[in-house]
Amino acid sequence: MELKGKKVLVVGFGKTGRALCDFLLEKQALITVSDKKPESQLEKVDTYKQKGVCFDTGGHRLELFLGTDLIVLSPGVAPLPEILAARESGIQVVSEIELAYQFLKGKIKIIGITGSNGKSTTTTLIYKILKNSGFNVHLSGNIGTPLISFADKRKSDHFLVTEISSFQLEFTESFRADISVFLNISPNHLDWHKTFENYILAKKKLFNHLLRGDKLIINRDDRVLWSWRKEKNIELYAFSRKHLVPRGCYLKNSTIMLKLGEELPVIDTSEIKLRGVHNQENIMAAALAACMAGAPLPVIRKTIRTFRGLEHRLEEVRTLKGILFVNDSKATTVEATIKAVQSFDRPVILILGGRDKGGDFSPLRRALRKKVKRVLLIGEAREKIRKAISGICPIEEAGSFRDLVEKGYQAARRGEVVLLAPACTSWDMFKNFEERGRVFKKEINRLVKRLRGKK
């Protein structure tokens, strides 16, 4: 792909947008950045202006999108009317990972991880296993370093362990991974994709781009994913909690087993630090991918045994007078919230709410029954959630996270859990789920100090 002298529009100016500009400047492209935020809310604008980058901020102008040669999207950029109009007029529109893929050089191998839930945990665990095994490995994609930062750099025998979202896959044309991992698929981002079918099609692009010689890891227990297995003549491996698969990773009694020839034990579930059966699936997928990349089993076993998960994923914040506060701010889907609730065998005070992603909250009814003692609601979606779960348990609203934490503490008893697993995005109150989780933890610590001050 020739970029010199081309008019390239970069949509979104976060970390990935800046990395795109760095790459495109090296390629001597004529760069314009379009971002819905006003210029005053963007970082390092003056630095890039001095390098020759133009900025069009505070919204998106159709004439700008129609007057360019190539449009490159940062992760999470919605399919704006301007983007769709440009594509319909014949202008090439690609995601950042697609542009990066066109310029990756040498013997770089990509391990691509996608799914509705568990991507970051699985991606990070694979990265840690390979790093502990002595490989040249980088964390990239939707977490870590943007993939475009590795373009045009010769890194022979390096691994890029890459978390890939549906947003990134939507605008790919040929992007593929040497090892593709599909964790699960359930309704998600319907506010963005409009229908579950569109969401599936976006995810499936990674599958559709596989070539002979690539390796596919798929969840045997996911009905949608497992239905794809006969569509391609590809090297298939499976992981499962419910079935003994002929080639892959599975749960046998209480032991995770690896079978790529002979059957070998990986780890007993009692040794896993992460809560929830869904994390057993994430660990199976990670162990399988790392083993296929060449990691030795002892290193896989040791890394899993010491892995305590990521911030904002079923993170145990602290115990206060026998009440456990847990931060699962990353649970932005109904399915993730259900899995979070199922991770506890004691009564839960559940915090729900935020910005609706277009999903159906009614599946919460069955999951919350007899497990959740009380629901605390906050955010834009609170009325929709209330209607969906009405009659299951007492419901109370809160106006702030300070109020949520106070009410959660008052409602809970010794041995119970106050769980933030909101089933919504954070964008009505926060810039991301990380900020939401940190505010939750800050308010817990404030409560602790206040109670200690009373003594």
C-alpha positions, -999 to 999 in steps of 0.1 A, spaced: 0 0 0 15 33 -11 9 62 14 33 89 3 13 120 -7 -20 103 0 -47 122 19 -53 101 50 -80 108 76 -74 94 111 -106 92 131 -100 94 168 -70 109 185 -64 87 216 -33 65 221 -39 46 189 -47 78 169 -13 93 179 5 60 170 -12 61 136 -1 97 130 35 87 139 35 59 114 18 79 87 42 108 91 71 84 84 52 74 53 49 110 42 11 109 41 -10 141 42 -27 136 76 -59 151 90 -74 140 123 -111 140 129 -123 137 165 -158 145 181 -141 160 211 -131 197 211 -94 203 206 -90 215 242 -98 180 254 -72 162 233 -36 156 242 -5 166 223 -24 184 195 2 212 193 31 187 190 14 170 160 4 203 144 41 212 144 48 180 125 22 189 98 -9 171 110 -42 190 105 -71 188 130 -108 190 125 -124 186 160 -157 190 178 -176 168 154 -173 151 121 -178 169 87 -191 148 58 -172 168 32 -139 160 50 -147 123 49 -156 124 12 -126 144 3 -99 120 14 -81 89 -1 -80 67 29 -98 66 63 -82 48 92 -103 42 123 -91 41 159 -106 13 181 -141 20 194 -150 46 167 -186 40 159 -198 33 122 -207 70 118 -229 81 89 -199 99 75 -178 67 75 -206 47 59 -212 74 33 -174 75 24 -173 38 20 -203 38 -2 -187 64 -24 -157 41 -29 -132 55 -4 -112 28 14 -120 26 52 -99 4 74 -92 -1 111 -58 5 126 -51 -33 128 -58 -37 91 -34 -9 82 -7 -23 106 -11 -58 91 -3 -45 56 31 -33 69 42 -60 94 76 -74 84 98 -104 92 88 -135 110 64 -117 134 37 -141 146 3 -128 157 -18 -146 184 -52 -130 181 -78 -133 209 -114 -122 205 -147 -129 222 -175 -112 241 -159 -117 275 -125 -126 289 -103 -112 262 -80 -91 284 -75 -118 310 -67 -144 284 -45 -121 263 -25 -111 294 -21 -146 306 -8 -158 272 16 -129 271 29 -137 306 34 -174 298 54 -166 267 74 -139 284 82 -163 313 92 -189 286 119 -165 273 102 -156 240 103 -121 224 67 -112 230 46 -80 230 12 -72 244 -7 -54 217 -41 -45 201 -70 -34 222 -47 -35 252 -10 -28 254 8 -12 224 -12 -4 193 -4 -28 165 6 0 142 36 7 164 52 -26 151 46 -18 114 77 -16 93 99 -29 121 118 -61 116 113 -82 146 121 -118 136 106 -145 157 86 -121 178 51 -128 190 24 -101 191 -3 -113 216 -32 -92 204 -66 -85 219 -91 -78 191 -125 -63 195 -155 -64 171 -149 -27 165 -114 -34 151 -126 -64 131 -155 -46 115 -133 -27 91 -107 -53 83 -101 -67 48 -73 -92 52 -61 -91 88 -54 -126 101 -35 -142 130 -12 -172 130 -31 -185 160 -67 -173 164 -85 -177 197 -123 -174 199 -134 -174 236 -172 -170 234 -199 -149 217 -230 -134 232 -250 -102 225 -227 -72 230 -223 -37 216 -257 -38 199 -258 0 203 -229 -1 179 -236 -31 156 -274 -27 158 -281 -65 156 -266 -96 171 -261 -109 136 -240 -79 126 -219 -84 158 -213 -120 149 -204 -111 113 -178 -86 126 -162 -112 149 -163 -138 122 -140 -118 99 -111 -131 119 -123 -166 112 -130 -159 75 -95 -145 69 -78 -177 81 -55 -194 56 -42 -230 54 -14 -234 80 -31 -210 105 -43 -225 138 -78 -220 152 -87 -223 189 -124 -224 196 -148 -228 226 -164 -262 222 -192 -252 246 -203 -221 227 -230 -231 203 -225 -203 178 -187 -207 176 -188 -245 174 -212 -243 145 -184 -227 124 -160 -257 126 -170 -273 93 -169 -241 73 -131 -242 68 -105 -268 63 -83 -254 90 -62 -268 119 -88 -268 147 -82 -271 185 -109 -268 211 -112 -261 248 -142 -272 269 -154 -275 305 -181 -300 294 -165 -323 268 -134 -344 264 -121 -329 231 -99 -350 209 -73 -322 205 -70 -293 228 -77 -285 265 -105 -297 287 -116 -302 323 -114 -338 336 -129 -341 371 -112 -311 388 -80 -310 366 -74 -290 334 -59 -314 309 -39 -307 277 -41 -331 248 -20 -324 217 -10 -361 215 -7 -376 249 -30 -364 277 -11 -342 302 -23 -325 334 -19 -287 335 -33 -277 369 -60 -285 394 -88 -260 396 -82 -256 433 -48 -240 426 -63 -213 403 -64 -178 420 -92 -165 397 -128 -168 407 -155 -182 385 -158 -211 360 -156 -186 331 -120 -181 342 -113 -218 339 -123 -214 303 -100 -184 299 -71 -204 314 -77 -234 291 -77 -211 261 -45 -194 272 -27 -227 281 -36 -241 247 -25 -211 228 8 -208 247 16 -245 243 10 -242 205 33 -213 204 60 -234 220 58 -227 258 69 -256 280 43 -271 302 61 -264 335 62 -227 327 25 -227 317 16 -244 350 37 -221 371 24 -189 354 -12 -200 358 -6 -208 395 7 -173 403 -17 -153 380 -41 -132 400 -60 -116 372 -64 -80 362 -76 -48 378 -114 -43 375 -120 -80 368 -136 -97 399 -110 -77 418 -113 -82 456 -109 -47 469 -111 -54 506 -131 -69 534 -148 -46 559 -164 -62 590 -167 -95 572 -183 -79 540 -163 -84 508 -163 -56 483 -155 -67 447 -148 -45 417 -158 -61 384 -163 -28 365 -152 -46 333 -185 -66 334 -201 -44 308 -224 -71 294 -253 -90 308 -234 -123 302 -203 -110 321 -225 -99 350 -242 -133 352 -208 -150 353 -197 -126 381 -227 -134 402 -222 -171 397 -186 -168 410 -199 -165 445 -216 -190 468 -229 -164 493 -255 -136 491 -246 -107 468 -256 -70 469 -253 -63 432 -246 -28 417 -260 -24 382 -263 4 357 -245 28 334 -251 34 297 -271 7 279 -253 -11 251 -286 -21 234 -288 -55 250 -316 -74 268 -314 -73 306 -342 -100 311 -316 -129 313 -306 -114 346 -339 -125 362 -329 -162 364 -293 -155 374 -302 -131 402 -330 -153 417 -319 -167 451 -283 -154 445 -288 -116 448 -301 -102 481 -305 -66 468 -298 -46 436 -285 -11 437 -291 9 405 -273 39 390 -269 56 356 -288 61 324 -301 25 321 -315 21 356 -352 23 346 -347 -2 318 -329 -26 342 -356 -20 369 -384 -31 344 -364 -62 333 -357 -75 369 -387 -62 388 -400 -86 414 -368 -107 417 -354 -89 448 -355 -55 465 -342 -27 442 -328 7 454 -314 36 435 -283 57 442 -272 91 430 -235 86 432 -208 60 438 -204 73 473 -241 66 479 -238 32 463 -210 21 485 -227 34 517 -260 17 507 -242 -15 498 -225 -16 532 -257 -9 550 -275 -37 531 -248 -64 535 -241 -86 565 -210 -104 575 -201 -131 550 -219 -114 521 -205 -96 490 -210 -61 476 -203 -66 439 -199 -40 412 -208 -58 380 -229 -32 361 -238 -49 328 -234 -15 312 -207 8 299 -194 36 320 -197 64 295 -227 81 311 -206 90 341 -170 81 334 -145 81 305 -140 43 307 -146 13 330 -112 18 346 -121 52 359 -154 38 372 -136 9 390 -111 33 406 -139 56 419 -156 26 434 -124 16 451 -118 51 463 -152 53 479 -147 20 496 -114 33 511 -132 65 521 -159 44 539 -132 24 557 -115 57 570 -148 71 580 -157 40 601 -123 39 617 -127 76 626 -158 67 646 -139 44 669 
